[in-house]
């Protein structure tokens, strides 16, 4: 009775299956715990009740179900329903279901008929619930599965099953712990309740929950291991979706908390960064008003005012550029130009600052080339990278700028001997406001926007901006790579001329600004 053995095991009523020699083929736990005689497979029942012996023999031979009342063991009055095994086996068997008698005896024929109906209802319930059953006599080799259990393991209904087939159908990741659970249940009487996955030949996965227990002989040897399997794939999919939603919710909450913290830090930092040059401007305008007749003092005031106005302008421009980048409104105006000229001009403009900070700024041109780009935006990239290098390089350090050609790309590398970058920060430093998210405030000020803007501009030029570092305290190298373009010599000449004129206009503009200032100081 392949189907019922696993289910009978979990029923509260005593069930025994006997063959025509009255040897026990199966006894569930309730039978072993409730009845007073030792019950185990192979034990021959000494019924000593002729009517029960006759009833068992008749049912095995094909008679209708019967009910017999008798005294069992030490005087317990029982009623036994004798039922034919629904699925005939060879040799044929009978099922005995026992009930204690606490009141007037019922009509045997009616009870037997009810028992037969109950057995049929039990079978229908198992099939409706899609429960798989397994029955494994010792030694642990041959396994009897019902059709549903075979379906759970992607096997046809007529497949022969043994312990090797069982393990072969398991997901490789589940074999080890399933084997441990089976051996613990069989040899150490540990309750068997486990979840594992089965694999189809095409790789499909089915989740199962298996429950069962082992029955032992009087000497303590395992004689049978059986139980049930239930398909819990849908449950697992629901759990997986629940876990995904919980993780998504956790990440969203974490992002919201991070955004809130960054917002607070941004407001505080922007306020400080805006206030610093404004305070200087305010203070030096008061000095200018007080010392208007002193030319040297006026020039000193103008110099400081210009520096703080530039700082204020850069801060506002950076904030506007970050907003344009976030909304994809950051545009560039392409024209043919020589990248080495752009780099050279920026190095010259940063040289006085490097000298004041006692930093050795060196420029090396190995090979340049024509590119299509926005001169102002390319200068902004180089300026932001140099500004970052200046910020983190101490006095006595050095910054090397090199322009080289690598295949179809021209590269600008800015290497410093500064504080270096931890490996895990090599990408995050290019995120907007990355400095605000640091574990401790920066000692160098700023909003941490320069590198983010520089990378975005490099991308808009069809290039890349990357960072490398051997670690903290070992400096860093930022490399801008841009695609070379084939442009005519005449076009390049025109651009170079325009750039030279621009550079020449710088001292002219300074002179024009100095003239009215001098006039003010004289007056």
MOBEL-V617055 format. One record per pair of residues at least 24 apart in sequence whose ideal C-beta (glycine too) atoms are under 8 Angstrom apart, sorted by the first residue. I is the first residue (numbers start at 1). J is the second residue. Records with the same first field share a line. If there is no record, write none. Layout:
I = J + J
This chain:
1 = 26 + 85 + 86 + 87 + 89 + 93 + 95
2 = 87 + 133 + 135 + 144 + 145 + 146
3 = 86 + 87 + 123 + 126 + 133 + 146
4 = 86 + 119 + 122 + 123 + 126 + 133
5 = 133 + 135 + 144 + 226
6 = 131 + 132 + 133 + 134 + 135 + 146 + 212 + 226 + 227 + 228
7 = 122 + 126 + 131 + 133 + 228
9 = 212 + 213 + 226 + 227
10 = 228
13 = 97 + 98 + 99
14 = 97 + 98
15 = 95 + 96 + 97 + 98
16 = 45 + 95 + 96 + 98
17 = 85 + 93 + 94 + 95 + 96
18 = 45 + 56 + 93 + 94 + 96
19 = 60 + 91 + 92 + 93
20 = 57 + 60 + 91 + 92 + 93
21 = 91
22 = 47 + 53 + 56
25 = 93
26 = 224
27 = 215
29 = 213 + 215
31 = 98
32 = 215
34 = 98
35 = 72 + 73 + 98
36 = 72 + 73 + 74 + 76
37 = 72 + 73
38 = 218
40 = 215 + 216 + 217 + 218 + 223
41 = 137 + 215 + 217 + 223 + 224
42 = 217 + 223
52 = 80 + 82
55 = 80 + 82
56 = 82 + 94 + 96
59 = 83 + 84 + 94
60 = 84 + 92 + 93 + 94
61 = 92
64 = 112
65 = 112 + 113 + 115 + 116
66 = 108 + 109 + 112
67 = 106 + 108 + 109 + 111 + 112 + 115
68 = 108
69 = 101 + 105 + 108
72 = 98
76 = 100
77 = 101
79 = 105 + 106 + 111
81 = 111 + 112 + 114 + 115
82 = 112
83 = 112 + 115 + 116 + 119
84 = 116
86 = 119 + 120 + 123
95 = 119
130 = 230 + 231
131 = 228 + 229 + 230
132 = 208 + 228 + 229 + 230
133 = 226 + 227 + 228 + 229
134 = 210 + 212 + 226 + 227 + 228 + 229
135 = 224 + 226
136 = 163 + 224 + 225 + 226
137 = 223 + 224
138 = 186 + 221 + 222 + 223 + 224 + 225
140 = 182 + 186 + 225
148 = 229
149 = 229
152 = 198 + 206 + 208 + 229 + 231
153 = 198
154 = 198 + 199 + 200 + 201 + 204 + 206
169 = 198 + 199
170 = 196 + 197 + 198 + 199
171 = 196 + 197 + 198 + 199 + 205
173 = 197
182 = 225
185 = 212 + 213 + 214 + 225
186 = 214 + 222 + 225
187 = 222
189 = 214 + 216
192 = 225 + 227
195 = 232
205 = 233
206 = 231 + 233
207 = 231 + 232 + 233 + 235 + 236
208 = 232
258 = 437
261 = 437
262 = 433 + 436 + 437
265 = 433 + 436 + 437
266 = 433 + 436 + 447
269 = 436 + 447
270 = 315 + 319 + 447
273 = 315 + 445 + 446 + 447
274 = 312 + 315
276 = 311 + 445
277 = 308 + 309 + 311 + 312 + 315
278 = 308 + 312
280 = 304 + 308
281 = 305 + 308 + 309 + 312
284 = 308
292 = 520 + 521
293 = 521
294 = 521
295 = 518 + 521 + 522
298 = 517 + 520 + 521
299 = 517 + 521
302 = 517
315 = 447
318 = 447 + 449 + 450 + 453
319 = 447 + 449
321 = 449 + 453 + 456
322 = 432 + 449 + 452 + 453
325 = 432 + 452 + 453 + 456
326 = 432
330 = 456 + 457 + 460
331 = 460
332 = 373 + 374 + 377 + 457 + 460 + 461
333 = 374
334 = 372 + 373 + 374
335 = 372 + 373 + 374 + 375 + 495
336 = 370 + 371 + 372 + 485 + 487 + 488 + 491 + 492 + 495
337 = 370 + 371 + 372 + 373 + 375 + 378 + 492 + 495 + 499
338 = 368 + 369 + 370 + 371 + 492 + 495 + 496
339 = 368 + 369 + 370 + 371 + 373 + 378 + 403 + 410 + 412 + 482
340 = 365 + 368 + 369 + 403
341 = 368 + 496 + 499
342 = 375 + 378 + 379 + 382 + 499
343 = 382 + 401 + 403 + 412
345 = 379 + 499 + 503
346 = 379 + 382 + 383 + 386
347 = 386 + 401
349 = 383
350 = 383 + 386 + 390
353 = 390
354 = 390 + 399
357 = 390 + 393 + 395
358 = 395 + 396
359 = 390 + 393 + 395 + 396 + 397 + 398 + 399
360 = 397 + 398 + 399
361 = 398 + 399 + 401
362 = 398 + 399 + 400 + 401
363 = 400 + 401 + 402
364 = 400 + 401 + 402 + 403
365 = 402 + 403
366 = 402 + 403 + 404 + 405
367 = 403 + 404 + 405 + 410
368 = 403 + 405 + 410
369 = 405 + 410 + 484
370 = 484 + 485 + 486 + 487 + 492
371 = 410 + 461 + 482 + 483 + 484 + 485
372 = 461 + 485 + 487
373 = 461 + 482
374 = 461
375 = 495 + 499
377 = 457 + 460 + 461
378 = 457 + 461
380 = 453 + 454 + 457
381 = 454 + 457 + 458 + 465 + 480
382 = 412 + 414 + 480
384 = 450 + 451 + 453 + 454
385 = 414 + 450 + 451 + 454 + 465 + 478 + 480
386 = 414
387 = 450
388 = 450 + 451 + 478
389 = 414 + 416 + 418 + 476 + 478
391 = 444 + 445 + 446
392 = 416 + 418 + 419 + 444 + 476
393 = 417 + 418
394 = 418
405 = 484
406 = 481
408 = 483 + 484
409 = 463 + 481 + 482 + 483 + 484
410 = 481 + 482 + 484
411 = 479 + 480 + 481 + 482
412 = 479 + 480 + 482
413 = 477 + 478 + 479 + 480
414 = 477 + 478 + 479
415 = 475 + 476 + 477
416 = 475 + 476 + 477
417 = 475
418 = 475 + 476
419 = 472 + 473
420 = 469 + 470 + 471 + 472 + 473 + 474 + 475 + 476
421 = 467 + 469 + 471 + 472 + 476
422 = 469 + 471 + 472
423 = 469 + 471
426 = 467 + 468 + 469
429 = 467
430 = 455 + 465 + 467
451 = 478
454 = 480
458 = 482
